[in-house]
Amino acid sequence: MPELHFRKSSYSDAHDECVEVALNVPATVAVRDSKDPNSPLVLLAPTAWQAFAESLKQ
């Protein structure tokens, strides 16, 4: 797997209790805990990530 480039929401600002997402790998969305960058990754299909993100807006 290529190097992942993680980012977190601008809504998080300086807070460390959030998730970071890497979208730079085709057909994969990688999610990790921002407090522990070495924690296991959750790997999702882009459609699953989109459905999850949309469910949070409801």
matplotlib code that plots the C-alpha trace (Angstrom):
import matplotlib.pyplot as plt

x = [0.0, 1.4, 2.1, -1.1, -1.7, -4.0, -6.1, -8.6, -11.6, -11.1, -13.9, -11.5, -9.0, -6.5, -8.5, -7.0, -10.1, -11.1, -10.4, -8.1, -8.9, -6.6, -8.2, -5.1, -5.2, -7.6, -10.6, -9.7, -10.5, -8.2, -9.4, -7.4, -7.5, -5.8, -4.6, -2.7, -1.4, 0.1, -3.3, -4.8, -6.4, -10.0, -10.1, -13.3, -14.6, -15.3, -19.0, -19.1, -17.2, -19.6, -22.6, -21.1, -20.3, -23.8, -25.4, -23.6, -25.2, -28.7]
y = [0.0, 3.5, 6.0, 7.4, 11.1, 11.6, 14.7, 15.6, 17.9, 21.6, 21.4, 19.5, 22.4, 21.7, 18.9, 15.4, 13.4, 12.8, 10.5, 11.2, 10.1, 9.3, 9.5, 9.3, 5.5, 4.4, 2.4, 2.7, 5.1, 4.7, 5.9, 6.1, 7.5, 10.9, 10.3, 7.2, 7.4, 3.9, 2.3, -0.2, 1.3, 0.9, 0.4, 1.1, 1.2, 4.8, 4.0, 2.7, 5.8, 8.1, 6.3, 6.6, 10.3, 11.0, 9.2, 11.6, 14.6, 13.3]
z = [0.0, -0.8, 1.8, 3.4, 3.7, 6.7, 7.4, 10.0, 9.9, 10.2, 12.8, 15.1, 15.3, 18.1, 19.6, 19.6, 20.0, 16.5, 13.5, 10.6, 7.1, 4.1, 0.7, -1.5, -2.2, -5.0, -3.9, -0.2, 2.6, 5.6, 9.0, 12.2, 15.7, 15.8, 19.4, 18.3, 14.8, 15.2, 16.0, 13.6, 10.5, 9.5, 5.7, 3.9, 0.3, -0.7, -1.0, 2.6, 3.8, 1.9, 3.4, 6.9, 6.5, 5.1, 8.1, 10.5, 8.8, 9.6]

ax = plt.figure().add_subplot(projection="3d")
ax.plot(x, y, z, "-o")
ax.set_aspect("equal")
plt.show()
